[in-house]
Amino acid sequence: MQPRQQAGIRQTLEQSLHFRDLAARDLDRLAELARLKRMRNQERIENVGGYDAHLWVIVSGAARISTKASDSPEHVYAVLGPGNFFGLAAVIGKGLGILDAHAFGATELAWIDGAALVKLLEDRPALWRHFAELLSRRLAIALMLLRDNTSSTLSERLVRRLLVLRPAIAESADAQPVLPMTQGDLARMLGTSRSRANAELRRLESQGLVRAGYRSITLLDLSRLYELAGKDLKAF
């Protein structure tokens, strides 16, 4: 891999809210193990589940995470932006992954071979704690979203889901995060119709809280959105 590509991956890891607390030597080693893959819009990302799973970190663009059984509609879990990761559960669980992933727009991904990552964790046992915490956080998010979908109003669920999907790259205090997603995918995440989701988005737009664009939603007023979202909110 070219030194420039490796440096870009190292920078992404250093800025990611998921990896920035690692020691410099561990960030260096992860960047050394990583390879860069460029994906076209809607291109399927291979090796997300199964026994040959990889850890994927989004460098630019986004990844759309979903599942679809042959006899049921597609369920969209998330559209993840730069600094975020996926595939870790399948690497650690050795083939427990059931997710499908596609590039959302032109996307650059850093991928680390699952076997190489497990060997690194075995060589550096202190890293196990960090990666176990990443998995624990994802489980907590899944339980939170399950509870939201059964006990919260559509308006509450929509605001909370938008905040959960904030990019995992550190932002300035006055940032207005842009979430890469379609309104149709947002409706699928919420388990509702596109018309109902759009109506809620228009209501938030009228209050100056968000701006819905082409394949994106911009969060304009984070402080007010967090007030509406309530407590116990975790982000991907």
C-alpha angles and dihedrals in degrees: 000000000000116000090237092056092048090049090052091052091047090052092050091052092047092052096042116106087220099055109019093095092062119106116266092247090055093048088050092051094048090050090049091053094046127094126199121238125186117209134194123229111287092004110148116246110226129211096034093128136016131058094305094054123152133206108244126201120188112233098174135351118020145275124229111215118201147138131219128186117204093247101039140058120270115269117211115206102180148330104226125202136201118324094024127113141207138179096054095116091056091048094051094037093046100232103351093122116117099168130113122212134195132179113258103212122331103335139185117206132187111212130192120198109248095228091050091050093050090050090051090052090049091050092046105037091178088068091063090073092055095048092044088055090052090055092044090053091052090051090050090051092050091052091046093052091047090054092046092052091054104037110025132077119252090252092054093044093051095051092045093048092051091052092045089058097054112136115271093229117103111259135197118261093255096046122138102207118217114216115206106223144107121246088239091058091048089055090050091052090053095044093237140108121281091239092057093046091048091051091055091047091052089051091053090046091054088056092051094246102117141009119216113210138164106310090338144080120205120208104220104177112029097175093056092043091053089051089056093044095060127203135327095043119159128182132219 
